[in-house]
Amino acid sequence: MSDPDHGAAPEKGQLSPEDIAEFKRRASQLGTRIESAQAEKQAEIEEQQDRANRSRGMAYGLRMSSELVAAILVGGFMGYMLDTWLGTKPWLFLVFMMLGFTAGILNILRAFKRIQAEIESQKDFNVGRSAPDSNDDR
């Protein structure tokens, strides 16, 4: 660490000014490396969260569309079977198909409210709520 050939040697247990400068330089480099590692880790975490949110959004979309289609198909099938049994073709088929469509829309709205509540519990903002406008002050 210290070189006795460069003038007076420091006392035992003391660091030379060159050693102190070297220590400060290395400490500064270490701080820079730690900050860059933390920034990389944070970027990786944000990328994983973004990927998860996109996957979750795709899953919600597929689920809602399949619920709508299933409700329409079930309603149409029930109406067709009742029409065949009662001989009222095509009226019960049309009525039950419309009921299935309505049920599918209601299922989508319920699922959206559930998703909205889940997102609001994870984040500090409200999805789908109106924000105050700057023109509302007047």
N, C-alpha and C positions, 0 to 999 in steps of 0.2 A: 504494500500500500504506500507507505511513505519511503522516500528515497533519501538516505542519509547523505548522499553526495550533493544534494541541492541545498546548500547552506546549513543553517542550524536545524537539527533534528527536533521534532516535537517531543514533548515529554511523554513518558510511557502512559498509554491509555488515551492520549489526545490524537486527533486527526489533523493532518496537514491541510492547508487551504485547498490544495489540489484534490485531496481525497473528499473534502466537503463539496467542492464544485462537482466532482464526478458523481457523488451520491445524489446531489440535487438534480443533475442531468438525468440519471437513471430513474429517479423517482418520478420526474416529469414524463419520461418516456413510458413508464409503467402506467401512470395515470391516463395517458393518451391511449394506450393499448386497451386498458380496462373500459374506457368510454366507448371505443370503437366496437369492442366485443359486446357491450351492453346494447349498443345501437343495432348491431346485427341480430342479436337475440330478439329484441323488440320487433324488428322488421319481420323476422321469421314467425313470431307469435301472431302478428297482425295478418300475415299472409295465410296462416293456418285458419284463423278465425274467418277471414274472407272466404276461403275455400269451403269451410263448413257452412257458412251462411248461404252461399250459392247452392250447395247441395241440399240444404234444408228447404230453400225456396223451391227448388225443382221438385222435391218430394211433396211439399204442400200443394203445388200446382197439379201434380199428377193425382194426388189423393182427392182434391176437390173435383177435378174433371171426372174421375172415375165414380165418385159419389153421385154426381149429376146424371151421368149416363146410366148407372145402375138403377137409380130411382125411376128414371123414365122407362127403362126396360121392364122393371118389376110392375110398374103401373100399367104399362101397355099389355103385358102378359096377363095380368089379373083381369083387365077389361076384356081381352080377347077370349079368355076362358069363360068369363061370365056371359059374354055375347054368344058364344057357342052353346053354352048350357041353356040360356034363356031364349035364344033365337032373336036377339035384338040388334044384330049387326048393323052398323058399326058404332052405335051410340055409346055403349058402355066402354068400348075400346077407347074412343076419343075422350070421354070423361075421365077415365082412369089414367090415361096418358097425361092429360093436363094436371091431374092430381099428383102424378109422379114427378112432373116437371116442377110443380110448386114445392113439393117435398124436397126435391133436389136443391132448389134455390135456398130454401130454409136451412138445409144442412150446410150449404156453403157459407151462409151468413153466420151460423153458429160456429163453424170451424174458423172463420176469419176472426170472430171475436175472441176465441180461445187463443189463436196465434197472436193476436194483438196484445192480449193480456200477458202472454209469455214474453213477448219482446219488451213490453213496458217494464216487466219485472227485472229484466236483464239490463236494460238501458235506463238512462235518466231523461228520456224524452217520451212524448206521446205521439204515437203513430196515428194518422188519420184525424187528428183533432185540428181545428182551425187555430191559426196563430194570429195574434193581434197585428193589424195592419197599421202602417204609419199614418194612413188617412183616417183612421178611426178616431183620432184625437179631436177632430173638428166638431 
